Amino acid sequence: QSVLTQSPSVSAAPGQKVTISCSGSSSNIESNYVSWYQQLPGTAPKLLIYENNKRPSGIPDRFSGSKSGTSATLGITGLQTGDEADYHCGTWDSSLSAHVFGPGTKVTVL
Amino acid sequence: QMQLQESGPGLVKPAETLSLTCTVSGGSISSNSYYWAWIRQPPGKGLEWVGSIFHSGSTYYGPSLKSRVTISVDTSKNQFSLKLNSVTAADTAVFYCTRHSVHGANDFWGQGTLVTVSS
């Protein structure tokens, strides 16, 4: 049972926008940086967003991150079929003294 | 470009010790800016952080596995290793080795290796 919660799935048509939320608490999201990962089927996760809203080199600006209080959000605009994947949030939990991840959200492109 | 590669047995018997090694290429494991970690993912489930190590040998582990885990580093070989003892079927997972920043962002990942615990 993760201390972070995510909706199990979200779907939208190509070209549309989706938002994926990650909900936590004052001991994790509210007080620590959040990162987001994309996991295509059968592959290792890939870093999409770090330190709440920064994109690594090579990550298109269709992907964005934000944080407010105990929740963080990943946004994907201009949805493409290649965006079909599981998306995981991650952060540090100060109470557990552990890196924690959300259960993942599956994005389906209709 | 940095690459990480996991190696080790894909099948371990219950009650035995799971041992994996991660070989880092394209960069030094002795960087003062990064930690090196093991993350696992049971089939069809989410990610679980196992533990992390700094090149100095300083370690910290996830609370649920802390009593069974040892992570070590060999800077001369640019490798770090995982040992998980007294394994059960619940430890069956894909194990990833990663590099992460002090703020926890895992920016480089190995391809992952499936370890099955079964007799």
Interface residues (C-beta under 8 A of the other chain):
Chain A: S2 N32 Y33 S35 Y37 T43 A44 P45 K46 L47 Y50 E51 P56 H88 G90 T91 W92 L96 S97 A98 H99 V100 F101 G102 P103 G104
Chain B: A37 K45 G46 L47 E48 W49 S52 Y60 G62 P63 Y96 H100 S101 H103 G104 A105 N106 D107 W109 G110 Q111 G112
